[in-house]
Amino acid sequence: MFAPRAITPLRTIGRVQTATAARSVIARARVMAPVGTRILSTSQSNQKEVSVAPLVEQRKNRPIAPHLTIYQPQLTWYLSMFHRATGGAVAVGFYAGAIAYAVGPMVGLGFDAASVVSTLATVPVAAKVAGKFIVALPFTYHSFNGIRHLLWDTARGLTLKGVYATGYTVLGLSTVSAVALALI
C-alpha cells in the first residue's frame, strides 16, 4: 500500500536516487519554500509553488450550506437522534454501574447489593416507579428501534409509509413496555 508512494519520490527521469539524496531534495524544497506557499510536486524538476492567498479568498466567496433549521423537522430525524442518544445513555449507564459495582467496595464507596437494596427500600414508591421508567425507556426504545433497523436490513418497511408506521410502532411499544417494566 505504501511502497509505490515511497518509491515515487526516488525516481528522476529513468534513474533511481538513493533514499538519502531524495530526503535531502525534499527537505531543501520544504526549507526553501516561502511561507504561505504549497509544494505541488515532490520531484525536483517539476516543483511548482502556489500561493495560498487566492485559495483563501476563494473559500470566503463560497456559498454556505443551509443549516438544518431551514428544513421542516421530520419524525425520522427525531427517531434517529433519540436512537443514538439512547444507545449512548444505555452504554454509559451499563458501564458506570458495572464499574461502580466492581470497584466501589474496593475503594470504600459501599456500592454493593445490600447497600443498594437498603437505600432503595427507603425511597417512596412513586419515585421508584419514575426512576424505573427513566431507566427502562431508553433501553426499550433502543431495543425496539434496533429490531426496526434489522427489519430494514431485510428490505422490509422501507417505503415512506412503512418508515413512519414502524416509527410510531416503535414509539408505542417502547412506551408501553417501559411503563410495564416500571410497574413491576
TORVO-356968 format. One record per residue: x, y, z of N, C-alpha, C in turn; residue in one letter. Coordinates in Angstrom, 1 decimal, decimal comma. Atoms other than C-alpha are relative to their C-alpha. Example, Ala and Ser with C-alpha at 12.3 -4.5 7.8 and 13.67 -1.06 7.14 Angstrom:
BEGIN
<<0,9; -1,2; 0,0>; <12,3; -4,5; 7,8>; <0,9; 1,2; 0,0>; 'A'>,
<<-0,9; -1,1; 0,0>; <13,7; -1,1; 7,1>; <-0,8; 1,1; 0,8>; 'S'>,
//
This chain:
BEGIN
<<0,8; -1,2; 0,0>; <0,0; 0,0; 0,0>; <0,9; 1,3; 0,0>; 'M'>,
<<-0,9; -1,1; -0,1>; <2,8; 2,4; 0,9>; <1,2; 0,0; -0,9>; 'F'>,
<<-1,2; 0,1; 0,8>; <5,5; 1,1; -1,3>; <0,0; 0,8; -1,3>; 'A'>,
<<-0,1; -0,9; 1,2>; <4,5; 2,8; -4,6>; <0,2; 1,4; 0,3>; 'P'>,
<<-0,2; -1,4; -0,3>; <4,3; 6,1; -2,9>; <1,4; 0,3; 0,6>; 'R'>,
<<-1,3; -0,2; -0,5>; <7,6; 5,6; -1,1>; <1,0; 0,0; -1,1>; 'A'>,
<<-1,0; 0,1; 1,1>; <9,4; 4,8; -4,3>; <-0,1; 1,1; -1,0>; 'I'>,
<<0,3; -1,0; 0,9>; <7,8; 7,5; -6,4>; <1,0; 1,2; 0,1>; 'T'>,
<<-0,9; -1,1; -0,1>; <9,9; 10,4; -5,0>; <1,5; -0,3; -0,3>; 'P'>,
<<-1,4; 0,4; 0,2>; <13,1; 8,4; -5,5>; <0,3; 0,0; -1,5>; 'L'>,
<<-0,2; 0,1; 1,4>; <12,7; 8,3; -9,3>; <0,2; 1,3; -0,7>; 'R'>,
<<-0,3; -1,2; 0,8>; <14,1; 11,0; -11,6>; <0,4; -0,4; -1,4>; 'T'>,
<<-0,3; 0,2; 1,5>; <13,9; 10,6; -15,4>; <0,8; -1,3; -0,2>; 'I'>,
<<-0,6; 1,3; 0,3>; <14,7; 6,9; -15,5>; <1,0; -0,5; 0,9>; 'G'>,
<<-1,0; 0,5; -0,9>; <17,3; 6,6; -12,7>; <-0,6; 0,1; 1,4>; 'R'>,
<<0,4; 0,0; -1,4>; <16,8; 5,9; -9,0>; <1,0; 0,6; 0,9>; 'V'>,
<<-0,9; -0,7; -1,0>; <18,3; 8,2; -6,4>; <0,1; -0,8; 1,2>; 'Q'>,
<<-0,1; 0,7; -1,3>; <19,4; 6,9; -3,0>; <-1,0; 0,7; 0,9>; 'T'>,
<<1,0; -0,6; -0,9>; <17,0; 7,5; -0,2>; <0,5; 1,2; 0,7>; 'A'>,
<<-0,6; -1,2; -0,7>; <19,4; 10,0; 1,5>; <-0,1; 1,2; -0,9>; 'T'>,
<<0,0; -1,1; 1,0>; <19,6; 12,1; -1,7>; <-1,4; 0,5; -0,2>; 'A'>,
<<1,4; -0,4; 0,2>; <15,8; 12,0; -2,1>; <-0,5; 0,8; 1,2>; 'A'>,
<<0,4; -0,7; -1,2>; <15,3; 13,1; 1,5>; <0,6; 1,4; 0,0>; 'R'>,
<<-0,6; -1,4; 0,0>; <17,7; 16,0; 1,1>; <-0,7; 0,9; -1,0>; 'S'>,
<<0,7; -0,9; 1,0>; <15,9; 17,2; -2,1>; <-1,3; 0,4; 0,6>; 'V'>,
<<1,3; -0,4; -0,6>; <12,6; 17,1; -0,3>; <0,1; 1,0; 1,1>; 'I'>,
<<-0,3; -0,9; -1,1>; <14,0; 18,7; 2,8>; <0,4; 1,4; -0,5>; 'A'>,
<<-0,4; -1,3; 0,6>; <15,6; 21,5; 0,7>; <-1,2; 0,7; -0,6>; 'R'>,
<<1,2; -0,7; 0,6>; <12,3; 22,1; -1,1>; <-0,9; 0,5; 1,0>; 'A'>,
<<0,9; -0,5; -1,1>; <10,4; 22,4; 2,1>; <0,6; 1,2; 0,7>; 'R'>,
<<-0,7; -1,1; -0,7>; <13,0; 24,7; 3,7>; <0,0; 1,2; -0,9>; 'V'>,
<<-0,1; -1,2; 0,9>; <13,3; 26,9; 0,6>; <-1,3; 0,6; -0,4>; 'M'>,
<<1,3; -0,5; 0,4>; <9,6; 27,3; 0,1>; <-0,4; 1,1; 1,0>; 'A'>,
<<0,4; -1,1; -0,9>; <8,4; 30,7; 1,4>; <-1,3; -0,3; 0,7>; 'P'>,
<<1,2; 0,2; -0,8>; <5,7; 30,9; 4,0>; <-1,2; 0,4; -0,8>; 'V'>,
<<1,2; -0,3; 0,8>; <2,2; 30,8; 2,5>; <0,0; -0,6; -1,4>; 'G'>,
<<0,0; 0,7; 1,3>; <3,0; 28,5; -0,4>; <-0,1; -1,5; 0,2>; 'T'>,
<<0,2; 1,5; 0,0>; <2,2; 24,9; -1,2>; <0,9; -0,6; -1,1>; 'R'>,
<<-0,8; 0,7; 1,0>; <4,5; 22,5; -2,9>; <-0,9; -1,0; -0,7>; 'I'>,
<<0,9; 0,8; 0,8>; <2,6; 20,8; -5,7>; <0,6; -1,4; -0,4>; 'L'>,
<<-0,7; 1,2; 0,4>; <5,2; 18,2; -6,6>; <1,2; -0,3; 0,8>; 'S'>,
<<-1,1; 0,3; -0,8>; <7,9; 16,4; -4,8>; <1,3; -0,2; -0,8>; 'T'>,
<<-1,2; 0,1; 0,9>; <10,2; 15,9; -7,8>; <0,7; 1,3; -0,2>; 'S'>,
<<-0,8; -1,2; 0,0>; <13,0; 18,4; -8,1>; <-0,3; 0,8; -1,3>; 'Q'>,
<<0,2; -0,6; 1,3>; <12,4; 19,1; -11,8>; <-1,4; 0,6; -0,2>; 'S'>,
<<1,4; -0,4; 0,2>; <8,6; 19,6; -11,6>; <-0,5; 0,9; 1,1>; 'N'>,
<<0,5; -0,6; -1,2>; <8,4; 21,5; -8,4>; <-0,6; 1,4; -0,4>; 'Q'>,
<<0,7; -1,3; 0,2>; <5,8; 24,3; -8,5>; <-0,5; 0,5; 1,3>; 'K'>,
<<0,5; -0,5; -1,2>; <4,8; 26,6; -5,8>; <-1,2; 0,9; -0,3>; 'E'>,
<<1,2; -0,7; 0,2>; <1,4; 28,1; -5,4>; <-0,3; 0,8; 1,2>; 'V'>,
<<0,4; -0,8; -1,2>; <0,4; 30,9; -3,1>; <-1,3; -0,4; 0,5>; 'S'>,
<<1,2; 0,5; -0,7>; <-2,3; 30,0; -0,6>; <-1,0; 1,2; 0,0>; 'V'>,
<<0,9; -1,1; -0,2>; <-3,8; 33,5; -0,5>; <-1,2; 0,0; -1,0>; 'A'>,
<<1,2; 0,1; 0,9>; <-6,0; 33,1; -3,7>; <-1,0; -1,1; 0,4>; 'P'>,
<<0,9; 1,0; -0,4>; <-7,4; 29,9; -2,3>; <-0,8; 0,4; 1,2>; 'L'>,
<<0,7; -0,5; -1,2>; <-8,3; 31,5; 1,0>; <-1,1; 1,0; -0,4>; 'V'>,
<<1,0; -0,9; 0,5>; <-10,1; 34,3; -0,9>; <-1,1; -0,7; -0,7>; 'E'>,
<<1,1; 0,7; 0,7>; <-12,0; 31,8; -3,0>; <-0,9; -0,7; 1,1>; 'Q'>,
<<0,9; 0,6; -1,1>; <-13,2; 30,0; 0,2>; <-0,9; 1,0; 0,6>; 'R'>,
<<0,8; -1,1; -0,6>; <-14,5; 33,3; 1,6>; <-1,2; 0,3; -0,9>; 'K'>,
<<1,1; -0,3; 0,9>; <-16,7; 33,7; -1,5>; <-1,0; -1,2; -0,3>; 'N'>,
<<0,9; 1,1; 0,2>; <-18,2; 30,2; -1,5>; <-1,3; 0,1; 0,8>; 'R'>,
<<1,2; 0,0; -0,8>; <-21,8; 29,8; -0,5>; <0,0; -0,9; 1,2>; 'P'>,
<<0,0; 0,9; -1,3>; <-22,5; 28,4; 3,0>; <-1,2; -0,9; -0,2>; 'I'>,
<<1,1; 1,0; 0,1>; <-24,6; 25,2; 3,1>; <-1,1; 0,4; 1,0>; 'A'>,
<<1,1; -0,3; -0,9>; <-28,0; 25,7; 4,6>; <0,0; -0,9; 1,3>; 'P'>,
<<0,0; 0,7; -1,2>; <-28,4; 24,6; 8,2>; <-1,3; -0,8; 0,1>; 'H'>,
<<1,2; 0,9; -0,2>; <-31,0; 22,0; 9,4>; <-1,2; 0,9; 0,4>; 'L'>,
<<1,1; -0,8; -0,5>; <-33,1; 24,8; 10,8>; <-0,9; 0,5; -1,1>; 'T'>,
<<0,8; -0,5; 1,1>; <-34,4; 25,8; 7,4>; <-1,0; -1,1; -0,5>; 'I'>,
<<0,9; 1,1; 0,4>; <-36,0; 22,3; 6,9>; <-1,0; -0,3; 1,0>; 'Y'>,
<<1,0; 0,4; -1,0>; <-39,2; 21,1; 8,4>; <0,4; -1,3; 0,7>; 'Q'>,
<<-0,4; 1,2; -0,8>; <-38,5; 18,6; 11,2>; <-0,9; -1,2; -0,4>; 'P'>,
<<0,7; 1,2; 0,3>; <-39,5; 15,0; 10,5>; <0,2; -1,0; 1,1>; 'Q'>,
<<-0,1; 1,0; -1,1>; <-40,2; 12,1; 12,7>; <1,2; -0,9; -0,1>; 'L'>,
<<-1,2; 0,9; 0,2>; <-37,3; 10,1; 11,2>; <1,2; 0,7; 0,6>; 'T'>,
<<-1,1; -0,7; -0,6>; <-34,9; 12,8; 12,4>; <0,1; -0,2; 1,5>; 'W'>,
<<0,1; 0,1; -1,4>; <-36,1; 12,7; 15,9>; <0,3; -1,5; 0,5>; 'Y'>,
<<-0,2; 1,4; -0,4>; <-36,2; 8,9; 16,0>; <1,5; -0,4; -0,2>; 'L'>,
<<-1,4; 0,3; 0,2>; <-32,6; 8,7; 14,6>; <0,8; 0,6; 1,2>; 'S'>,
<<-0,7; -0,7; -1,1>; <-31,3; 11,3; 17,2>; <-0,3; -0,7; 1,3>; 'M'>,
<<0,4; 0,7; -1,2>; <-33,2; 9,5; 20,0>; <0,7; -1,3; 0,1>; 'F'>,
<<-0,6; 1,3; 0,0>; <-31,8; 6,2; 18,9>; <1,5; 0,1; 0,4>; 'H'>,
<<-1,4; -0,2; -0,3>; <-28,2; 7,5; 19,1>; <0,2; 0,4; 1,5>; 'R'>,
<<-0,1; -0,4; -1,4>; <-28,8; 9,2; 22,4>; <-0,3; -1,1; 1,0>; 'A'>,
<<0,3; 1,1; -0,9>; <-30,4; 6,2; 24,0>; <1,1; -1,1; 0,0>; 'T'>,
<<-1,1; 0,9; 0,0>; <-27,6; 4,0; 22,8>; <1,1; 0,4; 0,8>; 'G'>,
<<-1,0; -0,5; -0,9>; <-25,1; 6,2; 24,4>; <-0,4; 0,0; 1,5>; 'G'>,
<<0,5; 0,0; -1,4>; <-27,2; 6,5; 27,6>; <0,1; -1,4; 0,6>; 'A'>,
<<0,0; 1,3; -0,5>; <-27,6; 2,8; 27,9>; <1,4; -0,5; 0,2>; 'V'>,
<<-1,4; 0,5; -0,1>; <-23,9; 2,1; 27,3>; <0,7; 0,7; 1,2>; 'A'>,
<<-0,6; -0,7; -1,1>; <-22,8; 4,8; 29,8>; <-0,6; -0,5; 1,3>; 'V'>,
<<0,6; 0,5; -1,2>; <-25,3; 3,6; 32,4>; <0,5; -1,4; 0,3>; 'G'>,
<<-0,5; 1,3; -0,3>; <-24,2; 0,0; 32,0>; <1,4; 0,0; 0,5>; 'F'>,
<<-1,4; 0,0; -0,4>; <-20,5; 0,7; 32,2>; <0,2; 0,7; 1,3>; 'Y'>,
<<-0,1; -0,6; -1,2>; <-20,9; 3,1; 35,0>; <-0,4; -0,8; 1,2>; 'A'>,
<<0,5; 0,9; -1,0>; <-23,0; 0,7; 37,0>; <0,9; -1,2; 0,3>; 'G'>,
<<-0,9; 1,1; -0,1>; <-20,7; -2,2; 36,3>; <1,3; 0,3; 0,7>; 'A'>,
<<-1,3; -0,4; -0,6>; <-17,5; -0,3; 37,2>; <-0,3; 0,4; 1,5>; 'I'>,
<<0,3; -0,4; -1,4>; <-19,2; 1,2; 40,4>; <-0,2; -1,3; 0,8>; 'A'>,
<<0,2; 1,2; -0,7>; <-20,3; -2,3; 41,4>; <1,2; -0,8; 0,2>; 'Y'>,
<<-1,3; 0,8; -0,1>; <-16,9; -3,9; 40,8>; <1,0; 0,7; 0,8>; 'A'>,
<<-1,0; -0,8; -0,7>; <-14,7; -1,1; 42,1>; <-0,4; 0,6; 1,3>; 'V'>,
<<0,5; -0,7; -1,2>; <-16,9; 0,5; 44,7>; <0,4; -0,5; 1,3>; 'G'>,
<<-0,4; 0,6; -1,3>; <-16,3; -1,9; 47,6>; <1,5; 0,1; 0,2>; 'P'>,
<<-1,4; -0,1; -0,2>; <-12,6; -1,8; 47,0>; <0,5; 1,4; 0,4>; 'M'>,
<<-0,4; -1,4; -0,3>; <-12,4; 2,0; 47,3>; <-0,8; 0,6; 1,1>; 'V'>,
<<0,8; -0,4; -1,1>; <-14,9; 2,2; 50,1>; <-1,3; 0,8; -0,3>; 'G'>,
<<1,2; -0,7; 0,3>; <-17,9; 3,6; 48,3>; <-1,3; -0,7; 0,6>; 'L'>,
<<1,1; 0,7; -0,5>; <-20,2; 0,9; 49,7>; <-1,1; -0,2; -1,0>; 'G'>,
<<0,9; 0,3; 1,1>; <-21,8; 0,2; 46,4>; <-0,1; -1,5; -0,2>; 'F'>,
<<0,2; 1,4; 0,2>; <-22,8; -3,4; 46,9>; <-1,5; -0,3; 0,0>; 'D'>,
<<1,4; 0,3; 0,1>; <-26,1; -5,3; 46,6>; <-0,7; 0,3; 1,3>; 'A'>,
<<0,7; -0,2; -1,3>; <-27,0; -5,0; 50,3>; <-0,2; 1,5; 0,2>; 'A'>,
<<0,1; -1,5; -0,2>; <-26,4; -1,2; 50,4>; <-1,0; 0,6; -1,0>; 'S'>,
<<0,9; -0,5; 1,0>; <-28,3; -0,6; 47,2>; <-1,4; -0,4; 0,3>; 'V'>,
<<1,4; 0,5; -0,4>; <-31,3; -2,7; 48,4>; <-0,5; 0,8; 1,2>; 'V'>,
<<0,5; -0,8; -1,1>; <-31,4; -0,9; 51,7>; <-0,3; 1,5; -0,3>; 'S'>,
<<0,2; -1,4; 0,4>; <-31,1; 2,5; 50,1>; <-1,3; 0,1; -0,8>; 'T'>,
<<1,2; -0,1; 0,9>; <-33,9; 1,8; 47,5>; <-1,2; -0,3; 0,8>; 'L'>,
<<1,1; 0,4; -0,8>; <-36,1; 0,4; 50,3>; <-0,6; 1,3; 0,7>; 'A'>,
<<0,4; -1,2; -0,6>; <-36,3; 3,9; 51,8>; <-0,7; 1,0; -1,0>; 'T'>,
<<0,5; -0,9; 1,0>; <-37,3; 5,6; 48,5>; <-1,6; -0,2; -0,1>; 'V'>,
<<1,5; 0,1; 0,1>; <-41,1; 6,4; 48,1>; <-0,3; -0,8; -1,3>; 'P'>,
<<0,4; 0,8; 1,2>; <-43,0; 4,2; 45,6>; <-0,1; 0,8; -1,3>; 'V'>,
<<0,1; -0,8; 1,2>; <-43,7; 7,0; 43,2>; <1,4; 0,3; -0,6>; 'A'>,
<<-1,4; -0,3; 0,5>; <-40,0; 7,9; 42,9>; <0,6; -1,3; -0,5>; 'A'>,
<<-0,5; 1,2; 0,6>; <-39,2; 4,2; 42,4>; <-0,5; -0,3; -1,4>; 'K'>,
<<0,7; 0,2; 1,3>; <-41,7; 3,9; 39,5>; <0,6; 1,0; -1,0>; 'V'>,
<<-0,5; -1,1; 0,9>; <-40,5; 7,2; 38,0>; <1,5; -0,4; -0,4>; 'A'>,
<<-1,4; 0,3; 0,3>; <-36,8; 6,1; 38,3>; <0,1; -1,2; -0,9>; 'G'>,
<<0,0; 1,2; 0,8>; <-37,5; 2,7; 36,8>; <-0,5; 0,3; -1,4>; 'K'>,
<<0,5; -0,4; 1,3>; <-39,4; 4,3; 33,9>; <1,1; 0,8; -0,7>; 'F'>,
<<-1,1; -0,8; 0,6>; <-36,5; 6,7; 33,3>; <1,2; -0,9; -0,5>; 'I'>,
<<-1,0; 1,0; 0,4>; <-34,1; 3,7; 33,2>; <-0,5; -0,9; -1,1>; 'V'>,
<<0,5; 0,9; 0,9>; <-36,4; 1,5; 31,2>; <-0,3; 0,6; -1,4>; 'A'>,
<<0,4; -0,6; 1,3>; <-37,5; 3,9; 28,4>; <1,2; 0,0; -1,0>; 'L'>,
<<-1,1; 0,1; 1,0>; <-34,0; 4,3; 26,8>; <0,3; -1,4; -0,5>; 'P'>,
<<-0,3; 1,4; 0,3>; <-33,4; 0,6; 27,0>; <-1,1; -0,6; -1,0>; 'F'>,
<<1,1; 0,6; 0,8>; <-36,8; -0,4; 25,5>; <0,0; 0,7; -1,4>; 'T'>,
<<0,0; -0,7; 1,3>; <-36,7; 2,3; 22,8>; <1,2; -0,5; -0,9>; 'Y'>,
<<-1,1; 0,3; 0,8>; <-33,2; 1,4; 21,7>; <-0,1; -1,5; -0,5>; 'H'>,
<<0,2; 1,4; 0,4>; <-34,1; -2,3; 21,7>; <-1,0; -0,2; -1,2>; 'S'>,
<<1,1; 0,1; 1,1>; <-37,3; -1,9; 19,6>; <0,5; 0,6; -1,3>; 'F'>,
<<-0,5; -0,6; 1,2>; <-35,6; 0,5; 17,2>; <1,1; -0,8; -0,6>; 'N'>,
<<-0,9; 0,9; 0,6>; <-32,8; -1,9; 16,8>; <-0,6; -1,1; -0,8>; 'G'>,
<<0,8; 1,0; 0,8>; <-35,3; -4,5; 15,7>; <-0,5; 0,6; -1,2>; 'I'>,
<<0,4; -0,7; 1,2>; <-36,7; -2,0; 13,3>; <1,1; 0,1; -1,0>; 'R'>,
<<-1,1; -0,1; 0,9>; <-33,3; -1,5; 11,8>; <0,3; -1,4; -0,6>; 'H'>,
<<-0,2; 1,4; 0,5>; <-32,9; -5,3; 11,5>; <-1,0; -0,3; -1,1>; 'L'>,
<<1,0; 0,2; 1,0>; <-36,2; -5,3; 9,6>; <0,4; 0,7; -1,3>; 'L'>,
<<-0,5; -0,8; 1,2>; <-34,8; -2,6; 7,3>; <1,1; -0,7; -0,7>; 'W'>,
<<-1,1; 0,7; 0,7>; <-31,8; -4,8; 6,6>; <-0,5; -1,1; -0,9>; 'D'>,
<<0,6; 1,0; 0,9>; <-34,2; -7,4; 5,1>; <-0,8; 0,7; -1,0>; 'T'>,
<<0,7; -0,8; 1,0>; <-35,6; -4,6; 2,9>; <-1,5; 0,0; 0,2>; 'A'>,
<<1,5; -0,1; -0,4>; <-39,0; -4,5; 4,7>; <-0,2; 1,3; 0,6>; 'R'>,
<<0,5; -1,3; -0,6>; <-40,8; -1,3; 5,6>; <0,9; 1,2; -0,4>; 'G'>,
<<-0,9; -1,1; 0,4>; <-38,5; 1,0; 3,6>; <-0,8; 1,1; -0,8>; 'L'>,
<<0,7; -1,0; 0,7>; <-41,3; 2,9; 1,9>; <-0,3; 1,2; 1,0>; 'T'>,
<<0,3; -1,1; -0,9>; <-42,2; 6,3; 3,4>; <-1,1; -0,3; 1,0>; 'L'>,
<<1,1; 0,4; -0,9>; <-45,4; 5,0; 4,8>; <0,5; -1,1; 1,0>; 'K'>,
<<-0,5; 1,1; -0,9>; <-43,6; 1,9; 6,2>; <0,9; 0,6; 1,0>; 'G'>,
<<-0,9; -0,6; -0,9>; <-40,9; 4,0; 7,8>; <-0,8; 0,7; 1,1>; 'V'>,
<<0,8; -0,7; -1,0>; <-43,5; 6,2; 9,6>; <-0,8; -1,0; 0,8>; 'Y'>,
<<0,8; 1,0; -0,8>; <-45,6; 3,2; 10,6>; <0,9; -0,8; 1,0>; 'A'>,
<<-0,9; 0,7; -1,0>; <-42,7; 1,3; 12,1>; <0,6; 1,0; 1,0>; 'T'>,
<<-0,5; -1,0; -1,0>; <-41,5; 4,6; 13,8>; <-1,0; 0,2; 1,1>; 'G'>,
<<1,1; -0,2; -1,0>; <-44,9; 5,1; 15,5>; <-0,1; -1,3; 0,8>; 'Y'>,
<<0,1; 1,3; -0,7>; <-44,9; 1,3; 16,4>; <1,1; -0,1; 1,0>; 'T'>,
<<-1,1; 0,0; -0,9>; <-41,5; 1,6; 18,0>; <-0,3; 0,9; 1,2>; 'V'>,
<<0,3; -1,0; -1,1>; <-42,6; 4,7; 20,0>; <-1,1; -0,6; 0,9>; 'L'>,
<<1,1; 0,6; -0,9>; <-45,8; 2,9; 21,2>; <0,5; -1,2; 0,8>; 'G'>,
<<-0,5; 1,2; -0,7>; <-44,1; -0,4; 22,0>; <1,0; 0,4; 1,1>; 'L'>,
<<-1,0; -0,3; -1,0>; <-41,2; 1,2; 23,8>; <-0,7; 0,7; 1,2>; 'S'>,
<<0,6; -0,7; -1,1>; <-43,5; 3,5; 25,9>; <-0,8; -1,0; 0,9>; 'T'>,
<<0,8; 1,0; -0,7>; <-45,9; 0,6; 26,8>; <0,9; -0,9; 0,8>; 'V'>,
<<-0,9; 1,0; -0,7>; <-43,1; -1,8; 27,7>; <0,8; 0,7; 1,1>; 'S'>,
<<-0,6; -0,7; -1,0>; <-41,3; 0,9; 29,7>; <-0,9; 0,2; 1,2>; 'A'>,
<<1,0; -0,2; -1,0>; <-44,4; 1,6; 31,7>; <-0,2; -1,4; 0,7>; 'V'>,
<<0,2; 1,4; -0,6>; <-44,9; -2,2; 32,3>; <1,2; -0,3; 0,8>; 'A'>,
<<-1,2; 0,2; -0,8>; <-41,3; -2,5; 33,4>; <0,1; 0,8; 1,3>; 'L'>,
<<-0,1; -0,9; -1,1>; <-41,6; 0,5; 35,7>; <-1,0; -0,5; 1,1>; 'A'>,
<<1,0; 0,4; -1,0>; <-44,7; -1,0; 37,4>; <0,3; -1,4; 0,6>; 'L'>,
<<-0,3; 1,3; -0,6>; <-43,1; -4,4; 38,1>; <0,5; 0,2; 1,4>; 'I'>,
//
